[in-house]
Amino acid sequence: MATILRFSPLNLRRIENFRANRRGYWSLMIFAVLFVICLLAEGIANDRPMIVKYDGNWYFPIVKDYPETTFGGDFDVATDFYDPYLQGKIQNNGFAVWPIIPFSYDTIDFNMREPLPAAPSTRHWLGTDDLGRDVLARLIYGFRISVLFGLALTLISSVIGIAAGAVQGYFGGWVDLTFQRVIEIWSGLPQLFILIILASLFAPGFWTLLFIMVLFSWMSLTGLVRAEFLRARNFEYVRAAKALGVGDFRIMTRHVLPNAMVATMTFLPFVLNGSIVALTSLDFLGLGMPPGSPSLGELLSQGKNNLQAPWLGITAFFAIAIMLSLLIFIGEAVRDAFDPRKTF
């Protein structure tokens, strides 16, 4: 284990610089805890019990569907654990262990007696939206979708952008000019209108939206990587490698790219931030995830449309503000970690 985790002195200095930025370090810890909680959302907010003991047998509805005949029901259909008859059967013949929040993101609470959207209460800690769905459950699931979408978009667009910038900067000449003209034309297209057209042609979904967003977001790191490769292509070690007959691909990946990645890594948290904001904006406009999906942007839209229910807008605002602030602080710490002039 010690061999696997052995770091070079340079990387050890970077880790120490990152930890020395206390605000960024604790922001990373808080963000990691929130992300892990959201990954376990099915065990925290769900309209099914985690464990059911019935007639001496153990069942796990959170991971497997059971017909209601399993618990003394009359029909061979999916079990509705909010059915009072089935709840009485389970209570008389065993017990059920429910999650902390007994509602999923799409669960409509038909037992509400007050007008919707309902204010926060002991039943719904952050209230409900205008359809009677639990706001906290939708917030947890929406946070997970936003972060996973942002990570996927950042990863894919960064790989494409770094590859394009590396080819431009290393070869230069007509290759660089051609790529630059293509990027200028592509970046000048009206992205919002194209997104509206594509959203009307394809069924909205996570992967469809990710593909559409990658079409326009891959240029975020291209200019930075291009500049780094243009600067490094004339260094002595690159010329020496060419003189020894080393191939262009090997020089780019083994010699130039590691140096270019130092500057690139400092931008990745901010690119992730922009990816999350982009998804939130599209969901707010109704061009993002399919209707009914948990989304921070959709929660913001609910707050705008229901000004008499301020908890909707306040919840969405603070959730987005805290998440983006944590990512900004993490980005500042990463920038300090890779800054060779920074010493603590």
Backbone hydrogen bonds, N-H to C=O, Kabsch-Sander energy under -0.5 kcal/mol:
donor,donor_aa,acceptor,acceptor_aa,energy
5,L,1,M,-2.1
6,R,3,T,-1.0
12,L,8,S,-2.4
13,R,9,P,-2.1
14,R,10,L,-2.0
15,I,11,N,-2.4
16,E,12,L,-2.3
17,N,13,R,-2.4
18,F,14,R,-2.3
19,R,15,I,-2.5
20,A,16,E,-2.0
21,N,17,N,-0.9
21,N,18,F,-0.7
22,R,20,A,-1.5
25,Y,21,N,-2.7
26,W,22,R,-2.6
27,S,23,R,-1.6
28,L,24,G,-2.1
29,M,25,Y,-1.8
30,I,26,W,-2.6
31,F,27,S,-2.8
32,A,28,L,-2.5
33,V,29,M,-2.2
34,L,30,I,-2.5
35,F,31,F,-2.4
36,V,32,A,-2.4
37,I,33,V,-2.4
38,C,34,L,-2.1
39,L,35,F,-2.0
40,L,36,V,-1.3
41,A,38,C,-1.5
43,G,40,L,-1.3
44,I,40,L,-0.6
44,I,41,A,-1.3
45,A,41,A,-3.2
46,N,101,I,-2.0
50,M,97,V,-2.8
51,I,97,V,-1.2
52,V,59,Y,-2.6
53,K,95,F,-2.8
54,Y,52,V,-0.6
54,Y,57,N,-2.6
55,D,93,N,-2.0
57,N,54,Y,-1.9
59,Y,52,V,-3.0
62,I,49,P,-0.5
62,I,50,M,-0.5
63,V,60,F,-1.7
64,K,60,F,-1.1
68,E,77,V,-2.3
69,T,75,F,-0.5
70,T,67,P,-1.7
71,F,68,E,-1.0
72,G,69,T,-1.3
73,G,68,E,-3.0
77,V,75,F,-1.5
79,T,66,Y,-1.7
81,F,79,T,-0.8
83,D,80,D,-2.0
87,Q,83,D,-2.6
88,G,84,P,-2.2
89,K,85,Y,-1.9
90,I,86,L,-2.6
91,Q,87,Q,-2.3
92,N,88,G,-2.2
93,N,89,K,-1.6
94,G,90,I,-0.9
95,F,53,K,-1.6
97,V,51,I,-3.0
98,W,96,A,-0.6
101,I,44,I,-2.8
103,F,101,I,-1.1
107,T,104,S,-1.1
109,D,107,T,-0.6
109,D,132,G,-2.2
110,F,108,I,-1.1
112,M,109,D,-0.9
121,S,124,H,-3.1
125,W,123,R,-0.5
127,G,124,H,-1.5
128,T,118,A,-2.1
129,D,133,R,-1.8
132,G,129,D,-1.4
134,D,107,T,-0.6
135,V,127,G,-2.3
138,R,134,D,-1.8
139,L,135,V,-2.3
140,I,136,L,-2.2
141,Y,137,A,-2.2
142,G,138,R,-2.4
143,F,139,L,-2.3
144,R,140,I,-1.7
145,I,141,Y,-2.2
146,S,142,G,-2.4
147,V,143,F,-2.4
148,L,144,R,-2.7
149,F,145,I,-2.6
150,G,146,S,-2.5
151,L,147,V,-2.8
152,A,148,L,-2.5
153,L,149,F,-2.8
154,T,150,G,-2.5
155,L,151,L,-2.6
156,I,152,A,-2.5
157,S,153,L,-2.3
158,S,154,T,-2.0
159,V,155,L,-2.1
160,I,156,I,-2.2
161,G,157,S,-2.7
162,I,158,S,-2.9
163,A,159,V,-2.1
164,A,160,I,-2.5
165,G,161,G,-2.6
166,A,162,I,-2.4
167,V,163,A,-2.1
168,Q,164,A,-2.2
169,G,165,G,-2.6
170,Y,166,A,-2.4
171,F,167,V,-1.8
172,G,167,V,-0.5
172,G,168,Q,-2.1
175,V,172,G,-1.1
176,D,172,G,-1.1
177,L,173,G,-2.3
178,T,174,W,-2.7
179,F,175,V,-2.3
180,Q,176,D,-2.5
181,R,177,L,-2.2
182,V,178,T,-2.2
183,I,179,F,-2.7
184,E,180,Q,-2.5
185,I,181,R,-2.3
186,W,182,V,-2.8
187,S,183,I,-2.8
188,G,184,E,-0.9
189,L,186,W,-1.1
191,Q,189,L,-1.3
194,I,190,P,-2.0
195,L,191,Q,-2.6
196,I,192,L,-2.1
197,I,193,F,-2.2
198,L,194,I,-2.9
199,A,195,L,-2.6
200,S,196,I,-1.3
201,L,197,I,-1.1
202,F,198,L,-2.3
209,L,205,G,-2.5
210,L,206,F,-2.0
211,F,207,W,-2.4
212,I,208,T,-2.1
213,M,209,L,-2.4
214,V,210,L,-2.1
215,L,211,F,-1.2
216,F,213,M,-1.1
217,S,213,M,-1.6
218,W,214,V,-1.1
220,S,217,S,-1.3
221,L,218,W,-0.5
223,G,219,M,-0.7
225,V,221,L,-2.3
226,R,222,T,-2.6
227,A,223,G,-2.1
228,E,224,L,-2.0
229,F,225,V,-2.4
230,L,226,R,-2.5
231,R,227,A,-1.9
232,A,228,E,-2.0
233,R,229,F,-1.8
235,F,232,A,-1.7
239,R,235,F,-1.9
240,A,236,E,-2.7
241,A,237,Y,-1.9
242,K,238,V,-2.2
243,A,239,R,-2.4
244,L,240,A,-1.6
245,G,242,K,-1.5
246,V,241,A,-2.4
251,I,247,G,-2.1
252,M,248,D,-2.7
253,T,249,F,-2.3
254,R,250,R,-2.6
255,H,251,I,-1.7
256,V,251,I,-2.2
257,L,252,M,-2.4
259,N,255,H,-0.5
260,A,256,V,-2.0
261,M,257,L,-2.3
262,V,258,P,-0.6
262,V,259,N,-0.7
263,A,259,N,-0.6
264,T,260,A,-1.5
265,M,261,M,-2.9
266,T,262,V,-0.8
267,F,264,T,-1.5
268,L,264,T,-0.8
268,L,265,M,-0.6
271,V,267,F,-2.1
272,L,268,L,-2.6
273,N,269,P,-2.0
274,G,270,F,-2.2
275,S,271,V,-2.1
276,I,272,L,-2.1
277,V,273,N,-2.2
278,A,274,G,-2.2
279,L,275,S,-2.0
280,T,276,I,-2.4
281,S,277,V,-2.5
282,L,278,A,-2.2
283,D,279,L,-2.5
284,F,280,T,-2.2
285,L,281,S,-1.8
286,G,282,L,-0.6
286,G,283,D,-0.8
287,L,282,L,-3.0
288,G,282,L,-0.8
293,S,290,P,-2.1
299,L,295,S,-1.6
300,L,296,L,-2.0
301,S,297,G,-2.2
302,Q,298,E,-2.1
303,G,299,L,-2.0
304,K,300,L,-2.0
305,N,301,S,-2.2
306,N,302,Q,-1.1
309,A,306,N,-2.0
312,L,309,A,-1.6
313,G,309,A,-0.7
314,I,310,P,-2.5
315,T,311,W,-2.0
316,A,312,L,-2.1
317,F,313,G,-2.6
318,F,314,I,-2.5
319,A,315,T,-2.2
320,I,316,A,-2.4
321,A,317,F,-2.9
322,I,318,F,-2.6
323,M,319,A,-2.1
324,L,320,I,-2.6
325,S,321,A,-2.2
326,L,322,I,-2.4
327,L,323,M,-1.9
328,I,324,L,-2.2
329,F,325,S,-2.4
330,I,326,L,-2.3
331,G,327,L,-2.4
332,E,328,I,-2.1
333,A,329,F,-1.9
334,V,330,I,-2.4
335,R,331,G,-2.3
336,D,332,E,-2.1
337,A,333,A,-2.2
338,F,334,V,-1.8
339,D,336,D,-0.7
342,K,339,D,-1.4
343,T,341,R,-0.6
